[in-house]
Amino acid sequence: MPDSNFAERSEEQVSGATVIAQALKTQDVEYIFGIVGIPVTEIAIAAQQLGIKYIGMRNEQAACYAASAIGYLTGRPLLVIGGSPERNQETMGAFQEFPQVEACRLYTKFSARPSSIEAVPFVIEKAVRSSIYGRPGACYVDIPADFVNLQVNVNSIKYVERCMSPPISMAETSAVCTAASVIRSAKQPLLIIGKGAAYAHAEESIQKLVEQYKLPFLPTPMGKGVVPDNHPYCVGAARSRALQFADVIVLFGARLNWILHFGLPPRYQPDVKFIQVDICAEELGNNVKPAVTLLGDINAVTKQLLEELDKTPWQYPPESKWWKTLREKMKSNEAASKELASKKSLPMNYYTVFYHVQEQLPRDCFVVSEGANTMDIGRTVLQNYLPRHRLDAGTFGTMGVGLGFAIAAAMVAKDRSPGQRIICVEGDSAFGFSGMEVETICRYNLPIILLVVNNNGIYQGFDSDTWKEMLKFQDAASVVPPMCLLPNSHYEQVMTAFGGKGYFVQTPEELQRSLRQSLADTTKPSLINIMIEPQATRKTQDFHWLTRSNM
């Protein structure tokens, strides 16, 4: 007799939404961030049924920011899945018809539309693999609307195994030997630790290199914490001096872009020797011709350097003139910052705020930051002690990333390190880009404390008295400067509107008390709206064009 069970299985149907969700699950996708609607709602539901966590956001940009942060924190991909019109309506002017696959090819490592439901697992595996191999980057998979509810025979679907972890490549031995020789001969060496080193989990080998050879180091914004910021060999407080006078600089996953002033004079010596360590061949030699290039996985290449340097006992003299110069500059800069922080005048300035925040920050917290002065000054004061625990606007300087990044970090913290807190430091203008994500934070009850550093504007604003005087003469659109925002806005009420805790603070004592209470209350998220001097700025810079303005 025929096997009736086999016959039933051979006729069993499965929906396209389930196939898509299962293909993602097979590739070890743990989180989906998005906004559902026709035709992707069923995909989110199917993903949840398979154990993938779905976090519904209020804006697609914030969803993508959150997904990109998850990719950075977990090593899994940023994979964008978008719905498109049904195939039989293509070229007919269908609802929201747009050449999405073609458009996304400009900005992604891989962009494709599966030709059939059966092809979905193969396309998703390739998208995931493309996103994590080499320099990581986003990939796009386009899903026609008719795929989602299309029923196909379950036996026609072949799922592709989880793609292998990225292969580990190493630098040429001769290049490693040359790099070690250049480092040994340096009179004024400097290591720059970039985001790439954090992503490569190179913290153990880089810290060994720093400590064994007594080398000064400088972290880029998201390289903070690879080696703790309070390490005695960290020269972050003398950043400009270190960059300007180093004669040999080793770049560990850091690009010579605007963040590092392109590697060019006057910020650097004209004859400085760069040793570039990077996973991406196309990055080598950008803007400045390097003395040595080390192409490969940053952790593996650092270990190669350690092995080569170990062959001949050597360390950089800790009492050298270079170390003395750096320590003196660090001491004077730290004194200037502390003087600003100690000012008793009200409203507070940036330094006063950040020094009081730093005193209470948990050592293992994530620090998320965005804004102009808020991010730049906060970066110099707020310390990171662990790798991959700082998230900020990064290379593109994109405002609006903060709450999405914080939500991603909070999901990782809840799942992997319960009790860990996320401190999200926002300028008041930056907060406005994605402020409605406060509802998302409250809906999922995430362990986030938002600090809105409020100066009533973009870069600078005005106090309420000046604001009232301006409005006596003309309407706001004619007289209010473009960078000004409404004075004394009560952003904390956005948090209380959704059930979280909100605080409006104007003094150091109020700030200390509200932060202490927020850290103690693990039952709900908080927002502390911190009023500062509207005209507050950075301390005087060595290079004035850093804060150049025509205003």
C-alpha positions as CSV (number, residue, x, y, z in Angstrom):
1,M,0.0,0.0,0.0
2,P,1.2,3.5,-0.7
3,D,2.5,5.5,2.3
4,S,-0.3,8.0,3.0
5,N,1.9,10.1,5.3
6,F,4.4,10.5,2.5
7,A,1.6,11.5,0.1
8,E,0.4,14.1,2.6
9,R,3.9,15.5,3.1
10,S,4.5,15.7,-0.7
11,E,1.3,17.7,-1.0
12,E,2.0,20.0,2.0
13,Q,2.1,23.7,1.1
14,V,4.2,26.5,2.6
15,S,3.8,30.2,2.1
16,G,6.4,32.5,0.6
17,A,6.5,34.5,3.9
18,T,7.4,31.3,5.8
19,V,10.1,30.4,3.3
20,I,11.7,33.9,3.6
21,A,11.6,33.7,7.4
22,Q,13.1,30.2,7.5
23,A,15.8,31.2,5.1
24,L,16.7,34.1,7.5
25,K,16.6,31.8,10.5
26,T,18.9,29.3,8.8
27,Q,21.4,32.1,8.3
28,D,21.3,32.9,12.0
29,V,19.4,36.1,11.8
30,E,18.3,36.9,15.4
31,Y,16.6,40.3,15.0
32,I,14.5,42.1,12.5
33,F,13.8,45.9,12.8
34,G,11.2,47.4,10.6
35,I,7.8,48.9,10.0
36,V,5.2,46.5,8.6
37,G,2.7,47.1,5.9
38,I,1.6,45.6,2.6
39,P,3.3,43.4,1.5
40,V,5.8,42.5,4.3
41,T,3.5,42.1,7.4
42,E,3.3,38.4,6.9
43,I,7.1,38.1,6.8
44,A,7.4,39.7,10.2
45,I,4.7,37.4,11.7
46,A,6.4,34.3,10.2
47,A,9.8,35.4,11.5
48,Q,8.4,35.7,15.1
49,Q,6.8,32.3,14.8
50,L,10.2,30.9,14.1
51,G,11.8,32.6,17.1
52,I,13.3,35.7,15.4
53,K,12.8,38.8,17.4
54,Y,10.9,41.5,15.6
55,I,11.2,45.1,16.8
56,G,8.7,47.4,15.3
57,M,10.1,50.9,14.8
58,R,8.4,54.3,14.1
59,N,10.6,55.3,11.1
60,E,12.4,53.2,8.5
61,Q,15.6,55.2,8.9
62,A,15.8,54.4,12.6
63,A,15.0,50.7,11.8
64,C,18.0,50.6,9.4
65,Y,20.2,52.3,11.9
66,A,19.3,49.7,14.6
67,A,19.9,46.9,12.2
68,S,23.3,48.3,11.2
69,A,24.3,48.6,14.9
70,I,23.2,44.9,15.5
71,G,25.5,43.9,12.6
72,Y,28.4,45.7,14.2
73,L,27.7,44.3,17.7
74,T,27.0,40.7,16.7
75,G,29.0,40.3,13.5
76,R,25.9,39.3,11.6
77,P,24.6,41.3,8.6
78,L,22.7,44.4,7.8
79,L,20.2,42.8,5.3
80,V,17.5,45.1,4.0
81,I,14.3,43.4,2.8
82,G,11.9,45.5,0.9
83,G,8.5,44.7,-0.6
84,S,7.8,45.6,-4.3
85,P,4.7,45.3,-6.6
86,E,3.4,42.0,-7.8
87,R,5.3,40.7,-10.8
88,N,2.3,40.8,-13.2
89,Q,1.9,44.6,-12.5
90,E,5.5,45.5,-13.3
91,T,5.9,48.5,-15.6
92,M,2.2,49.3,-15.3
93,G,2.5,52.0,-12.6
94,A,1.8,49.7,-9.7
95,F,1.5,51.0,-6.1
96,Q,4.9,52.4,-5.1
97,E,6.6,50.9,-8.2
98,F,10.2,51.9,-8.3
99,P,13.4,50.2,-9.6
100,Q,14.5,49.3,-6.1
101,V,17.1,46.6,-7.0
102,E,18.8,48.9,-9.5
103,A,18.8,51.9,-7.1
104,C,20.2,49.8,-4.2
105,R,23.1,48.5,-6.3
106,L,24.7,52.0,-5.9
107,Y,24.8,51.7,-2.1
108,T,25.0,48.0,-1.2
109,K,27.4,45.1,-1.7
110,F,24.7,43.0,-3.2
111,S,21.2,43.7,-4.5
112,A,18.8,41.2,-6.1
113,R,15.3,40.0,-6.5
114,P,14.8,36.2,-6.3
115,S,13.4,34.8,-9.5
116,S,11.0,32.4,-7.6
117,I,10.1,31.3,-4.1
118,E,12.4,28.3,-4.6
119,A,15.3,30.7,-5.2
120,V,14.8,32.7,-2.0
121,P,17.1,30.6,0.3
122,F,20.0,30.9,-2.2
123,V,19.6,34.6,-2.6
124,I,19.4,35.3,1.1
125,E,22.4,33.1,1.8
126,K,24.4,35.0,-0.8
127,A,23.2,38.3,0.6
128,V,24.3,37.4,4.2
129,R,27.6,36.0,2.9
130,S,28.3,39.1,0.9
131,S,27.5,41.4,3.8
132,I,30.0,39.8,6.2
133,Y,32.9,38.8,3.9
134,G,35.7,41.4,3.3
135,R,34.7,44.8,4.6
136,P,31.2,44.4,6.0
137,G,28.3,46.3,4.3
138,A,24.6,46.3,3.6
139,C,22.8,44.1,1.1
140,Y,19.3,44.3,-0.3
141,V,16.8,41.6,-1.2
142,D,13.6,42.6,-3.1
143,I,10.5,40.6,-2.4
144,P,7.6,40.9,-4.9
145,A,4.2,41.2,-3.2
146,D,2.8,38.1,-4.8
147,F,5.7,36.0,-3.3
148,V,4.6,36.6,0.3
149,N,1.3,34.7,0.2
150,L,2.1,32.4,-2.7
151,Q,1.8,28.7,-1.6
152,V,4.4,26.2,-2.9
153,N,5.1,22.6,-2.3
154,V,7.2,22.2,0.8
155,N,9.4,19.6,-0.9
156,S,10.4,22.1,-3.6
157,I,12.2,24.3,-1.1
158,K,15.9,23.5,-0.4
159,Y,17.4,25.7,2.4
160,V,21.0,26.6,2.2
161,E,23.2,25.9,5.2
162,R,24.4,28.8,7.3
163,C,27.2,30.5,5.4
164,M,30.6,29.9,6.8
165,S,32.3,32.5,8.9
166,P,34.5,35.0,6.9
167,P,37.8,33.5,6.0
168,I,40.8,35.0,8.0
169,S,43.4,36.5,5.7
170,M,47.0,37.4,6.8
171,A,49.5,39.9,5.5
172,E,52.6,39.1,3.5
173,T,55.5,38.0,5.7
174,S,57.9,40.4,4.0
175,A,55.5,43.3,4.6
176,V,55.2,42.3,8.3
177,C,59.0,42.3,8.6
178,T,59.2,45.8,7.1
179,A,56.5,47.1,9.3
180,A,58.2,45.8,12.4
181,S,61.5,47.4,11.3
182,V,59.8,50.8,10.7
183,I,58.1,50.6,14.2
184,R,61.4,49.8,15.9
185,S,63.1,52.8,14.2
186,A,60.4,55.3,15.1
187,K,61.4,58.2,17.3
188,Q,57.8,59.4,17.9
189,P,55.5,56.4,17.2
190,L,51.7,56.4,17.5
191,L,49.1,53.7,17.1
192,I,45.6,54.7,15.9
193,I,42.9,52.1,16.8
194,G,39.9,52.3,14.6
195,K,36.4,50.8,14.4
196,G,37.8,48.1,12.2
197,A,39.9,46.8,15.1
198,A,36.8,46.7,17.3
199,Y,34.8,44.8,14.6
200,A,37.7,42.3,14.2
201,H,37.7,41.6,18.0
202,A,41.4,42.5,18.0
203,E,41.4,43.9,21.5
204,E,43.5,41.3,23.2
205,S,46.3,41.4,20.6
206,I,46.3,45.2,20.3
207,Q,46.4,45.7,24.1
208,K,49.4,43.2,24.2
209,L,51.1,45.2,21.5
210,V,50.5,48.5,23.4
211,E,51.7,47.2,26.8
212,Q,54.6,45.0,25.7
213,Y,56.2,47.7,23.6
214,K,55.1,50.8,25.6
215,L,53.5,52.5,22.6
216,P,51.2,55.5,22.8
217,F,47.8,55.0,21.2
218,L,44.9,57.0,20.1
219,P,41.4,55.6,19.5
220,T,39.0,56.8,16.8
221,P,35.5,57.5,18.1
222,M,34.3,53.9,17.7
223,G,37.7,52.5,18.4
224,K,37.3,53.7,22.0
225,G,37.4,50.8,24.5
226,V,39.4,48.3,22.3
227,V,42.1,49.3,24.8
228,P,40.5,51.1,27.8
229,D,40.3,54.9,27.6
230,N,41.9,55.2,31.1
231,H,44.9,53.1,30.0
232,P,48.2,54.9,30.9
233,Y,49.3,54.7,27.3
234,C,46.2,56.3,25.9
235,V,47.0,59.8,24.6
236,G,43.5,60.8,23.6
237,A,43.8,64.0,25.7
238,A,46.7,65.1,23.5
239,R,45.1,64.1,20.2
240,S,46.2,67.0,18.1
241,R,49.8,67.0,19.4
242,A,50.1,63.3,18.9
243,L,48.9,63.4,15.3
244,Q,50.9,66.5,14.4
245,F,54.3,65.3,15.5
246,A,54.3,61.5,15.2
247,D,56.9,60.2,12.8
248,V,55.4,56.7,12.4
249,I,51.7,56.0,12.7
250,V,50.2,52.5,12.6
251,L,46.5,52.5,11.5
252,F,44.6,49.5,12.8
253,G,41.3,49.5,10.9
254,A,41.2,53.3,10.7
255,R,40.7,55.3,7.5
256,L,42.5,58.5,6.6
257,N,39.3,60.3,5.9
258,W,38.0,63.6,7.4
259,I,37.9,62.1,11.0
260,L,41.7,61.8,10.8
261,H,42.1,64.9,8.7
262,F,43.1,62.9,5.5
263,G,46.6,62.2,6.9
264,L,47.8,65.6,5.5
265,P,49.7,68.6,6.8
266,P,49.4,70.8,8.8
267,R,47.7,68.1,11.0
268,Y,50.6,65.7,10.3
269,Q,54.3,65.9,9.5
270,P,54.9,66.0,5.7
271,D,57.2,63.0,6.0
272,V,55.2,60.9,8.5
273,K,55.4,57.2,7.7
274,F,52.0,55.4,7.8
275,I,51.6,51.7,8.3
276,Q,48.1,50.7,7.2
277,V,46.5,47.6,8.5
278,D,43.1,47.0,6.8
279,I,40.8,44.2,5.6
280,C,40.0,46.2,2.4
281,A,42.6,46.5,-0.3
282,E,40.9,49.5,-1.9
283,E,41.4,51.5,1.3
284,L,45.2,51.1,1.2
285,G,46.9,54.3,0.0
286,N,43.9,56.6,0.1
287,N,45.0,60.2,0.4
288,V,48.6,59.4,1.5
289,K,51.0,56.8,0.2
290,P,51.8,54.5,3.1
291,A,55.3,53.3,4.0
292,V,53.9,49.7,4.5
293,T,50.6,48.1,3.8
294,L,49.3,45.1,5.7
295,L,46.3,43.6,4.0
296,G,44.3,41.2,6.2
297,D,42.2,40.5,9.2
298,I,43.2,43.1,11.8
299,N,43.4,40.6,14.7
300,A,45.5,38.1,12.6
301,V,47.8,40.8,11.3
302,T,48.4,42.2,14.8
303,K,49.4,38.8,16.0
304,Q,51.8,38.6,13.0
305,L,53.3,41.9,14.1
306,L,53.7,40.7,17.7
307,E,55.4,37.5,16.5
308,E,57.8,39.5,14.4
309,L,58.6,42.1,17.1
310,D,59.1,39.3,19.6
311,K,62.1,38.0,17.6
312,T,64.3,40.8,18.9
313,P,63.7,42.1,22.4
314,W,62.7,45.8,22.2
315,Q,60.4,48.4,23.7
316,Y,59.8,52.1,23.1
317,P,61.5,54.0,26.0
318,P,58.7,55.2,28.3
319,E,60.9,58.1,29.5
320,S,61.6,59.4,26.0
321,K,61.2,63.1,25.0
322,W,58.1,62.1,22.9
323,W,56.4,60.6,25.9
324,K,57.3,63.6,28.0
325,T,55.8,66.0,25.3
326,L,52.6,63.9,25.1
327,R,52.2,63.7,28.9
328,E,52.7,67.5,29.3
329,K,50.1,68.2,26.7
330,M,47.6,65.7,28.2
331,K,48.1,67.3,31.6
332,S,47.4,70.9,30.3
333,N,44.4,69.8,28.2
334,E,42.9,67.9,31.1
335,A,43.4,70.9,33.4
336,A,41.6,73.2,30.9
337,S,38.7,70.8,30.7
338,K,38.5,70.4,34.5
339,E,38.5,74.2,34.9
340,L,35.5,74.4,32.5
341,A,33.8,71.6,34.3
342,S,34.3,73.2,37.7
343,K,32.5,76.4,36.8
344,K,29.6,77.1,39.1
345,S,27.7,79.5,36.8
346,L,24.3,78.6,35.5
347,P,23.2,77.5,33.0
348,M,25.8,74.7,33.0
349,N,28.3,74.2,30.1
350,Y,29.0,70.9,28.3
351,Y,32.1,70.1,30.4
352,T,30.2,70.4,33.7
353,V,27.5,68.1,32.4
354,F,29.8,65.4,31.1
355,Y,32.1,65.4,34.1
356,H,29.1,64.8,36.4
357,V,27.7,62.1,34.0
358,Q,31.1,60.4,33.8
359,E,31.3,60.1,37.6
360,Q,28.2,57.9,37.7
361,L,28.5,55.9,34.5
362,P,28.6,52.1,35.0
363,R,31.9,50.7,33.7
364,D,30.2,48.2,31.4
365,C,27.5,50.5,30.0
366,F,27.1,51.2,26.3
367,V,27.5,54.8,25.4
368,V,25.6,56.0,22.3
369,S,26.1,59.6,21.2
370,E,25.1,62.0,18.5
371,G,25.0,65.7,18.0
372,A,27.6,68.4,17.2
373,N,29.3,69.7,20.3
374,T,27.4,67.1,22.3
375,M,29.1,64.3,20.5
376,D,32.5,65.9,20.1
377,I,32.9,67.1,23.6
378,G,31.3,64.0,25.2
379,R,33.7,61.8,23.3
380,T,36.6,63.4,25.1
381,V,35.1,63.1,28.6
382,L,32.9,60.0,28.7
383,Q,35.2,57.0,29.0
384,N,34.8,53.5,27.4
385,Y,36.5,50.6,29.0
386,L,35.2,47.7,26.8
387,P,35.4,47.2,23.1
388,R,32.2,47.7,20.9
389,H,30.6,49.7,23.7
390,R,30.5,53.0,22.0
391,L,28.2,53.8,19.1
392,D,28.1,57.2,17.4
393,A,27.5,59.0,14.1
394,G,30.7,57.7,12.7
395,T,32.2,58.5,9.2
396,F,29.1,60.0,7.7
397,G,28.3,62.1,10.8
398,T,24.6,61.2,10.3
399,M,22.2,62.8,12.7
400,G,19.3,60.6,13.8
401,V,21.3,57.4,14.5
402,G,21.2,57.7,18.3
403,L,17.9,56.1,19.3
404,G,18.1,53.4,16.7
405,F,21.6,52.5,17.9
406,A,20.5,52.6,21.5
407,I,17.6,50.3,20.8
408,A,19.9,47.8,19.1
409,A,22.4,47.9,21.9
410,A,19.6,47.4,24.4
411,M,18.3,44.3,22.6
412,V,21.8,42.8,22.7
413,A,22.3,43.7,26.3
414,K,18.9,42.2,27.4
415,D,19.7,39.0,25.6
416,R,23.4,38.6,26.5
417,S,24.2,40.7,29.5
418,P,21.0,41.3,31.6
419,G,21.4,44.3,33.8
420,Q,23.7,46.2,31.4
421,R,22.5,49.8,30.8
422,I,22.6,51.9,27.6
423,I,23.3,55.6,28.0
424,C,22.2,57.6,24.9
425,V,23.6,61.1,24.9
426,E,21.8,63.4,22.4
427,G,22.0,67.0,21.4
428,D,18.6,68.6,21.4
429,S,18.6,69.0,17.6
430,A,19.8,65.4,17.1
431,F,17.0,64.1,19.4
432,G,14.5,65.6,17.1
433,F,15.5,63.4,14.1
434,S,14.1,60.2,15.7
435,G,12.4,61.3,19.0
436,M,9.3,59.2,18.3
437,E,11.4,56.1,18.9
438,V,11.0,56.9,22.6
439,E,7.6,55.1,22.1
440,T,9.5,52.1,20.8
441,I,11.8,52.2,23.8
442,C,8.9,52.2,26.2
443,R,6.9,49.6,24.2
444,Y,9.7,47.1,24.6
445,N,10.7,48.5,28.1
446,L,14.4,48.7,27.1
447,P,17.2,49.6,29.6
448,I,17.9,53.0,28.1
449,I,18.7,56.3,29.8
450,L,18.4,59.2,27.3
451,L,20.4,62.4,28.1
452,V,19.3,65.3,26.0
453,V,21.9,68.1,26.3
454,N,19.7,71.1,25.5
455,N,21.2,74.3,24.4
456,N,18.0,75.5,22.5
457,G,19.5,75.1,19.1
458,I,21.8,73.6,16.4
459,Y,25.3,74.4,17.6
460,Q,24.0,77.4,19.6
461,G,20.6,78.8,20.5
462,F,19.1,81.7,22.5
463,D,17.6,81.9,26.0
464,S,13.9,82.6,26.5
465,D,14.3,86.3,27.2
466,T,16.3,86.9,23.9
467,W,13.7,84.8,22.1
468,K,10.9,87.0,23.3
469,E,12.7,90.1,22.4
470,M,13.3,88.9,18.8
471,L,9.6,88.1,18.4
472,K,8.6,91.7,19.3
473,F,9.9,93.0,16.0
474,Q,8.9,90.4,13.4
475,D,7.4,86.9,13.1
476,A,9.7,83.9,13.9
477,A,10.2,82.9,10.2
478,S,11.7,86.4,9.4
479,V,13.9,87.0,12.5
480,V,14.8,83.8,14.3
481,P,18.3,82.6,13.2
482,P,18.2,79.2,11.3
483,M,20.1,77.4,14.0
484,C,17.7,78.3,16.9
485,L,15.1,76.0,18.4
486,L,12.3,76.8,20.8
487,P,13.9,77.7,24.2
488,N,13.4,75.4,27.2
489,S,11.6,72.7,25.3
490,H,10.4,70.0,27.7
491,Y,11.7,66.9,25.9
492,E,11.4,64.8,29.0
493,Q,7.6,65.0,28.6
494,V,8.0,62.8,25.4
495,M,9.2,60.0,27.7
496,T,6.5,60.5,30.4
497,A,3.9,60.5,27.7
498,F,4.7,56.9,26.9
499,G,5.1,55.7,30.5
500,G,8.8,56.3,31.1
501,K,10.5,58.6,33.7
502,G,11.3,62.2,32.7
503,Y,13.5,64.8,34.4
504,F,14.0,68.5,33.7
505,V,17.3,69.6,35.2
506,Q,19.1,72.9,35.4
507,T,21.8,72.4,38.1
508,P,24.6,69.9,38.7
509,E,22.8,68.7,41.8
510,E,19.6,68.0,39.9
511,L,21.6,66.2,37.2
512,Q,23.4,64.1,39.8
513,R,20.2,63.2,41.5
514,S,18.2,62.4,38.4
515,L,21.0,60.2,36.9
516,R,21.4,58.4,40.2
517,Q,17.6,57.7,40.3
518,S,17.5,56.6,36.6
519,L,20.4,54.2,37.1
520,A,18.7,52.8,40.3
521,D,15.3,52.3,38.5
522,T,15.7,49.2,36.3
523,T,11.9,48.9,35.7
524,K,11.5,51.6,33.0
525,P,13.5,53.8,30.7
526,S,14.3,57.5,31.5
527,L,14.9,60.8,29.7
528,I,16.9,63.5,31.5
529,N,16.5,66.9,29.7
530,I,19.6,68.9,30.7
531,M,19.5,72.6,30.2
532,I,22.9,74.2,29.4
533,E,24.1,77.7,28.4
534,P,22.7,78.3,24.9
535,Q,26.0,79.8,23.7
536,A,28.2,77.1,25.2
537,T,31.1,75.9,23.0
538,R,34.2,73.8,23.0
539,K,37.4,74.8,24.7
540,T,40.0,76.5,22.6
541,Q,41.4,74.3,19.9
542,D,45.0,74.0,18.6
543,F,43.6,74.2,15.0
544,H,40.9,76.8,14.7
545,W,39.5,75.5,11.5
546,L,38.0,72.5,13.4
547,T,35.4,74.9,14.8
548,R,35.4,77.4,12.0
549,S,32.2,79.2,11.4
550,N,31.2,82.3,9.5
551,M,28.6,83.2,12.2
